[in-house]
Amino acid sequence: MNELTLIAETAGRLFGETCTTAVLEAAEQGEWTEIVWDALEQTGLHLISVPEAVGGVGGSLNEAVTVLRIAAQHAAPLPLAEIYLAGWLLGEAGIGLPNGRFTLAIPRPTNDVAFAETAVGWQLAGELTRIAFARHVGFAIVVVAGRVGLVDLADATLIPSQNLAEEPRDTAVFAQTKLLAVSESLAPEVISHLPVRGALLRTAQMVGALEAILACSIRYVGEREQFGRPIAKFQAIQQYMAQLAGEVVAAKAALETAVMLVEQEGQGAKTAVAMAKIRVGEAVSTATRIAHQIHGAMGFTQEYPLHYFTKRLWAWRDEFGAEGEWAEWLGKEVLKMKAQNLWPFVVG
Amino acid sequence: MQLFTLPDGSSPFQVPLAADAKGLRQEVRVFLRESAAADWFEPQCDAWIAGFSPEFSQALGERGWLGMAWPKKYGGHERPSLHRFVVSEELLAASAPVAAHWIADRQSGPAILRYGTEQQKQQFLPAIARGECYFGIGMSEPDSGSDLASIRSLAEKVPNGWRLNGRKVWTSWAHRFHYMITLVRTAPRGEKHHAGMSQLIIDLSAAGVTIKPIISIDGEHHFNQVIFDGVFVPDEMVLGEVGNGWGQVVGELAFERSGPERLLSTLPVLLAFIQRHSEPNAQTADRHTHIMLGRLTAQLWTLRRLSLAVAHLLDQGDVPDVESALVKDLGTRYEQTLTETIRELAPVQPSLHSADPLERYLAQGLLRGPSFTLRGGTNEILRGIVARRLGLR
């Protein structure tokens, strides 16, 4: 059995067993679901792709994406993408993983925040918003003006907030807060790769959730009966389901290709990630509409678990760059090309 | 859902392209640049249906780019399906005039290779691979489209062969093709819906064959009606087993649907739009234009990766009929969306007769567009195939 299959099976088991609807409901109510974190921590899968030099277990981006996708298939209430992204940054910065749960904080364009070197050491001041799961973790890896810093969130004032899926996206206010560690200025290509890698990881999560709503829909149409037969037997439903499957497969194609290209080209794969984030974002629009239409009123309830996935899809679609943002950037790149270079660009 | 998985469980979207395929791609691009420079052809939408050029087909044959995956003893080149894919997609992206040999190379040849007698293989395959022998598709009839099994063309047994009466419709380029692999009844319709059919290789110049043009919405002639009035078909021209026609035609359809041509039919529209914007006096594009171009490019890139994955599945010995159906559904809708999107962005008046390429290609895209989601199996039928794989039927 190959390594990737083993990782996938382990992740499937751990998230499948812990991410019950009761756990997901508790998470939506703002609770920290330790049971999921514990199970993950025991497997060490949260440290995949994080360099051993900083306390990770090594391994490839493809392996981390596999775990992340499976976590999303179960709507796991954890900042796993942020953990992988922070782990990567710490590896680039040469800073060891903190001793406890952590998340990643990237300044938004409107955030007023700065590192300052003072007589008593490096400090952080200002406000960072939309930090995933800040209230549930001990530490944040923060990126400001090309440097990576590590801060204890107990030293910050946290204001809770949520995204559309009720995942924590908290604000942290810092006032001359001590940085536990701070890096040199990172190379520009590392800093510019950060939003790209983040977009790729969010895309992996979206693909996992898309796979979940497809599986959910297949089950539902086979079980729900109307007019004396499962609704799966109606052509209208079959047409919708085939379109849904098409979107999921297209999303899979875009993600898996982008992962391969990032592994091969590293920073050079920005266009591939852009195209994946765009295409998967579009898939979300079509797939969530179809999934809800197929599920009828049942899918519109809190009780039926479809919404855990569709809400995450709607939320994640707009994080790390919505389709429109990436498409605008890509469209400008395309218009810089001569027409005869478009096809070679698409082929790669 | 086990779609798009290679036999070893790995992803067909993460297979690296071998170095020799990259070299082959460059060769094709050089040939196309030289052909364009020599004014060999005029790009157009849908050139793989609309562009008929025996000279071009023979030139490809000379370069070993037809019959690529077939055994050398039949004039082929024993190269992987992936190599055929690379050549095909470069030709399609350049809107090369490949219509003469396209069907023969894509499905008729492979059908003969799979089901044909040694004599048939020797008679047809080398000539197809040279780009000299052209085949059409004899499936649809006036009363049998999506319900292909309802065909009525009937071949009755006579000494040394069969006597065929009936008609086939659509049959693109039958008026210039040499042969047509034709699905016919060889036994009366009985209880089993798919039994009693066979495939015959019809010589389109045979006595009793009449070909009547069907002019399309855009004024072009490639469709035809082919009428069989007591056509004698010798036993040697039965393809495969008598009575096995349905199974064979399903196999042929899998070949028909598995290529990269179902996403590139309207690429000239996109290229002409970009060309317009790179001209010195071009208007600066606005945000909406950038976004739509970005989305069209991302969709094209993804579709191509899906199509490439189908080629990888074929190379692994898989029969990716469901995957092909899925890609054709997505790809053909993209072809239509591309036309509509560019039309919205470009303040032009599409016309088939315009000297401006963008106006001309938009007109071709708009007029030919409805056929994209109909030919080779309507998208609704294809979605039914996908639904069956999902376990819904």
Interface residues (C-beta under 8 A of the other chain):
Chain A: N2 T5 N62 E211 L214 A215 I218 V221 G222 A232 K233 Q235 I237 Q238 Q239 M241 A242 Q243 A245 G246 V248 V249 A250 K252 A253 A254 E256 T257 V259 M260 A272 A274 M275 A276 I278 R279 E282 E323 G324 W326 A327 E328 W329 L330 G331 K332 V334 L335 M337 K338 A339 Q340 L342 W343 V346 V347
Chain B: M1 L3 F4 G9 S11 F13 Q14 P16 R25 E89 A93 A94 L267 L270 L271 A272 I274 Q275 H277 S278 A285 R287 T289 H290 I291 M292 L293 G294 R295 T297 A298 Q299 L300 W301 T302 L303 R304 R305 L306 A309 E323 L326 D329 L330 E380 L382 R383 G384 V386 A387 L390 G391 L392 R393
